[in-house]
Amino acid sequence: MKTINNKLKYFRDKLYEIIFEADTKAGKWFDIVLLLLIVISIIVVMLQSVTSYHDKYEILFNTLEWIITIIFSIEYLARIYVTNKPKTYIFSFFGIIDFLSTIPKYLAMFSIGSTALVAFRALRLLRIFRVLKLSPFIGEAEGLSNALKRSKAKISVFLLAVLSLTIILGTIMYLIEVNEDSGFDNIPKSMYWAIVTLTTVGYGDIAPVTPFGQFLASIIMILGYGILAVPTGIVSAEYSRQKQVHTSTQSCPNCNASDHNDDAQFCYDCGEKIF
């Protein structure tokens, strides 16, 4: 009995290493296969929306979708099995994504129209972010994440300033164009135009017709290029200033916390010993 328990524990630990760790050869191959399945699944979802392809290859698409769904279901159950705290994984961000991206095919069996479930199948694309936690990407991802966190206050102030500027410019344009039947019927609609213009999108559904309005619009267009560059500069400055932290793909078997340092022996979150 003890031998069986030891074998089960070894199998569970090995399976955990394959699923949650990308440092090992088996773990890398697991992530590569998972990545290919995610890409194939998304391609199938997109092609199914094309009527000609759907009618011609419906059986093939359905077969591929079932194969991928079954594999993802096995993987989802395996993740629950190998973690010490299944609830932590089930209710985590990626746990919810895994569930929502797997369940639609089963629900489609009981519903007449499964078109609405396509959006949930497309959630599988978000799983790529987990798969890409391979060692070459971790340092850069961690660095960018830290830069964004440290820039949060500056970017918030900047966005508040842009919002204030949008309200002011929208109000001024409303006062200039309100009697010209050019689409500036109210201040919220004028603010929408200001946002579209500041971001250099320029839909063209609303446009000023008075000379002064067109002059102001030109100023806003030029101003938009500078505004777009500010948040990029803030994040870039923080990114270049910060010290790179070397992390590994080690995940805690107790709480599933990741991004530990290469030499970490214990989890930074719960203190559990890491494999």
PAPAVEX-292169 format. One line per field, with one value per residue (C-alpha): residue in one letter; x, y, z. Coordinates in pm, 1 decimal. Example, Ala and Ser with C-alpha at 12.3 -4.5 7.8 and 13.67 -1.06 7.14 Angstrom:
BEGIN
resn	A	S
x	1230.0	1367.0
y	-450.0	-106.0
z	780.0	714.0
! end
This chain:
BEGIN
resn	M	K	T	I	N	N	K	L	K	Y	F	R	D	K	L	Y	E	I	I	F	E	A	D	T	K	A	G	K	W	F	D	I	V	L	L	L	L	I	V	I	S	I	I	V	V	M	L	Q	S	V	T	S	Y	H	D	K	Y	E	I	L	F	N	T	L	E	W	I	I	T	I	I	F	S	I	E	Y	L	A	R	I	Y	V	T	N	K	P	K	T	Y	I	F	S	F	F	G	I	I	D	F	L	S	T	I	P	K	Y	L	A	M	F	S	I	G	S	T	A	L	V	A	F	R	A	L	R	L	L	R	I	F	R	V	L	K	L	S	P	F	I	G	E	A	E	G	L	S	N	A	L	K	R	S	K	A	K	I	S	V	F	L	L	A	V	L	S	L	T	I	I	L	G	T	I	M	Y	L	I	E	V	N	E	D	S	G	F	D	N	I	P	K	S	M	Y	W	A	I	V	T	L	T	T	V	G	Y	G	D	I	A	P	V	T	P	F	G	Q	F	L	A	S	I	I	M	I	L	G	Y	G	I	L	A	V	P	T	G	I	V	S	A	E	Y	S	R	Q	K	Q	V	H	T	S	T	Q	S	C	P	N	C	N	A	S	D	H	N	D	D	A	Q	F	C	Y	D	C	G	E	K	I	F
x	0.0	285.4	454.7	137.9	107.8	470.7	416.5	104.2	290.8	578.3	331.4	151.0	475.3	598.5	269.3	281.8	632.9	523.4	210.5	328.2	701.6	851.0	1213.5	1212.8	1222.2	886.5	737.1	854.5	709.1	382.2	361.7	449.5	177.3	-70.0	20.9	-37.2	-375.7	-478.5	-379.6	-559.6	-868.3	-879.5	-834.0	-1124.0	-1345.1	-1266.9	-1318.7	-1649.8	-1781.8	-1726.8	-2046.1	-1883.3	-1617.1	-1866.2	-2097.5	-1813.7	-1601.8	-1859.5	-1777.7	-1402.0	-1441.9	-1671.7	-1431.2	-1131.7	-1328.5	-1425.6	-1069.0	-930.6	-1209.4	-1145.1	-769.6	-831.1	-1078.0	-819.5	-561.1	-804.8	-880.7	-508.5	-431.4	-694.2	-554.3	-189.2	-245.3	-256.1	-535.0	-766.9	-1002.0	-716.7	-660.3	-1030.6	-1113.3	-790.7	-789.7	-644.9	-858.0	-1174.8	-1042.2	-963.4	-1315.7	-1496.4	-1293.5	-1367.1	-1733.2	-1897.6	-1867.6	-2049.6	-2318.4	-2365.5	-2496.4	-2797.0	-2867.0	-3006.6	-2802.9	-2436.1	-2326.2	-2331.1	-2082.8	-1817.9	-1699.6	-1624.1	-1425.4	-1223.6	-1116.0	-866.4	-648.4	-586.8	-424.2	-132.2	-14.6	31.3	205.9	443.7	580.8	880.4	1213.0	1323.9	1009.2	985.1	1246.5	1100.7	742.2	833.1	1025.0	734.1	490.4	702.8	741.4	363.6	303.9	558.9	412.7	56.6	40.5	196.3	-24.4	-334.9	-254.1	-188.6	-520.5	-704.0	-541.2	-639.0	-998.1	-1013.4	-870.7	-1129.1	-1414.9	-1279.6	-1212.6	-1547.1	-1731.2	-1547.8	-1616.0	-1983.9	-2008.3	-1841.0	-2037.1	-2373.4	-2559.0	-2389.9	-2566.7	-2228.4	-2307.4	-2202.3	-2551.2	-2448.5	-2141.9	-2109.8	-2110.7	-1852.0	-1640.0	-1661.8	-1528.8	-1247.4	-1144.0	-1148.5	-941.7	-692.4	-623.3	-571.6	-838.8	-1050.0	-1368.8	-1499.5	-1859.7	-1846.5	-1640.9	-1631.7	-1738.2	-1653.2	-1302.7	-1238.0	-1364.2	-1136.5	-841.8	-909.8	-942.0	-599.8	-444.7	-606.8	-477.3	-119.8	-162.4	-279.7	59.3	226.5	-36.7	8.9	383.1	360.1	248.6	497.3	776.0	668.0	671.0	994.5	1170.6	1063.6	1154.8	1507.5	1558.2	1451.2	1678.8	1598.4	1487.3	1578.4	1281.0	1205.0	893.9	873.3	517.3	422.5	246.3	45.0	-89.3	17.1	208.8	463.4	753.8	990.0	1358.3	1586.6	1742.7	1416.4	1357.9	1034.9	723.9	723.2	345.4	270.4	618.4	567.0	881.1	918.6	1013.1
y	0.0	234.0	156.5	245.0	575.2	656.5	583.4	801.0	1083.3	1053.8	1055.5	1358.7	1549.8	1463.3	1569.2	1895.9	1960.1	1901.8	2116.5	2407.2	2425.0	2529.0	2483.7	2110.4	1952.9	1782.8	2108.5	2297.4	2033.7	2043.5	2422.1	2400.1	2140.3	2346.3	2657.4	2477.1	2349.9	2700.3	2846.1	2568.3	2615.9	2991.8	2935.8	2686.5	2935.6	3207.4	2983.7	2857.9	3213.4	3209.2	3061.9	2897.7	2726.2	2628.0	2458.9	2279.1	2167.9	2148.0	1786.2	1853.4	2165.2	1984.0	1688.7	1915.3	2114.2	1800.4	1668.0	1998.3	2035.1	1686.3	1752.0	2084.7	1915.1	1652.1	1926.0	2126.7	1824.4	1740.7	2093.0	2050.1	1708.2	1812.1	2130.6	2111.6	2367.3	2301.5	2586.6	2835.2	2729.6	2692.1	3047.9	3203.9	3416.2	3143.0	2877.6	3066.4	3123.0	2751.4	2660.0	2916.2	2821.0	2449.8	2436.9	2594.7	2281.0	2078.0	2344.4	2348.5	1991.1	2116.2	2442.2	2492.9	2803.8	2779.2	3099.0	3294.1	3046.7	3125.0	3423.5	3196.6	2958.4	3257.4	3306.1	3026.8	3290.7	3434.6	3106.1	3196.4	3437.8	3145.1	2932.1	3215.7	3209.3	3029.9	3138.6	3367.6	3579.4	3600.7	3870.5	4101.2	4042.2	4106.3	4421.1	4560.7	4474.3	4655.8	4958.1	4981.6	4953.3	5223.5	5449.7	5408.5	5737.0	5944.8	5789.1	5842.9	6213.7	6234.7	6066.7	6302.0	6598.9	6459.9	6406.9	6766.5	6885.8	6680.6	6839.4	7190.0	7137.0	6963.7	7247.9	7513.9	7328.4	7294.9	7671.2	7735.5	7484.9	7456.4	7670.9	7530.2	7191.3	7014.1	6740.3	6913.9	6888.9	6867.6	6874.5	6493.0	6448.6	6724.9	6549.0	6229.9	6426.7	6569.5	6220.4	6085.3	6379.9	6377.4	6007.1	6074.6	5817.2	6057.2	5869.9	6169.6	6124.8	6471.4	6757.7	7134.2	7362.0	7709.6	7850.5	7893.2	7542.4	7397.4	7596.4	7460.9	7109.8	7145.4	7247.9	6948.2	6709.1	6830.6	6818.1	6457.2	6333.7	6476.5	6333.6	5982.5	6000.2	6099.1	5765.6	5578.4	5803.2	5758.7	5379.2	5373.6	5589.6	5359.7	5051.2	5175.4	5282.4	4967.1	4678.3	4355.5	4078.6	3728.2	3498.1	3139.2	2944.1	2788.2	2785.8	2720.1	2382.1	2523.9	2858.4	2854.8	3183.2	3221.2	3445.2	3338.2	3423.9	3162.6	3074.8	3081.1	2778.3	2895.1	3068.8	3445.2	3437.3	3144.5	3020.2	2668.5	2488.8	2496.0	2182.9
z	0.0	86.6	-244.5	-434.1	-244.6	-321.0	-689.0	-693.5	-520.6	-768.2	-1059.8	-914.7	-859.2	-1206.6	-1361.9	-1167.1	-1296.3	-1656.6	-1635.3	-1423.8	-1493.3	-1827.7	-1721.3	-1789.7	-2134.8	-2079.6	-1953.1	-2261.6	-2495.2	-2300.5	-2343.6	-2714.1	-2778.9	-2575.4	-2774.0	-3105.2	-2986.5	-2878.1	-3216.2	-3407.3	-3191.6	-3255.7	-3631.2	-3628.3	-3441.0	-3696.8	-4001.5	-3863.7	-3884.9	-4263.7	-4409.2	-4711.8	-4500.6	-4231.8	-4481.6	-4660.3	-4362.1	-4083.8	-3995.5	-3991.7	-3776.5	-3535.0	-3505.0	-3440.8	-3186.6	-2995.6	-2995.3	-2868.3	-2610.2	-2471.3	-2448.0	-2272.1	-2037.0	-1941.4	-1889.2	-1673.7	-1452.9	-1433.4	-1307.4	-1037.1	-944.3	-901.9	-698.4	-319.0	-309.5	-607.1	-513.4	-544.4	-904.1	-992.2	-882.5	-1008.4	-1325.1	-1547.0	-1377.4	-1472.1	-1825.7	-1860.1	-1749.9	-1966.5	-2274.2	-2227.5	-2126.9	-2440.5	-2652.6	-2388.2	-2348.6	-2726.3	-2699.4	-2503.6	-2686.7	-3035.2	-3114.6	-3020.6	-3195.6	-2869.1	-2719.8	-2981.2	-2778.4	-2483.2	-2703.7	-2820.4	-2456.5	-2520.8	-2680.3	-2331.5	-2232.4	-2457.0	-2185.9	-1950.9	-2211.7	-2299.0	-1945.6	-2091.4	-1942.5	-2233.0	-2190.6	-1814.0	-1753.3	-2018.1	-1905.7	-1542.2	-1637.5	-1838.0	-1559.1	-1299.7	-1529.0	-1573.9	-1199.0	-1117.9	-1387.5	-1262.1	-1069.0	-1347.7	-1615.3	-1398.3	-1363.0	-1737.1	-1824.6	-1588.1	-1763.1	-2104.1	-1983.4	-1862.5	-2194.4	-2382.1	-2186.9	-2249.6	-2621.0	-2672.7	-2504.4	-2709.4	-3035.4	-2938.5	-2885.9	-3222.5	-3433.4	-3258.3	-3514.5	-3824.9	-3851.4	-3862.6	-3611.2	-3289.5	-3141.8	-2776.7	-2552.0	-2503.9	-2881.8	-2914.6	-2649.6	-2856.4	-3154.4	-2939.8	-2824.7	-3181.0	-3299.6	-3009.9	-3062.1	-3437.6	-3525.8	-3730.4	-3822.4	-4015.1	-3900.3	-3740.6	-3882.6	-3822.3	-4109.1	-3976.8	-4037.1	-3665.2	-3593.3	-3860.1	-3722.2	-3372.3	-3513.4	-3678.1	-3345.6	-3172.8	-3441.9	-3395.8	-3017.9	-3047.4	-3167.8	-2858.2	-2626.5	-2766.3	-2701.7	-2333.8	-2175.7	-2394.7	-2267.3	-1904.1	-1925.2	-2127.0	-1867.5	-1584.6	-1785.7	-1856.9	-1493.4	-1320.5	-1235.5	-1413.8	-1181.1	-1295.0	-1247.8	-1325.9	-1418.0	-1073.8	-944.7	-585.0	-545.0	-255.3	-381.1	-751.5	-714.1	-995.3	-1104.1	-826.5	-834.2	-988.5	-652.0	-453.2	-231.8	-70.0	-204.0	-152.7	-94.5	138.5	237.1	96.4	-19.1	-399.2	-591.5
! end
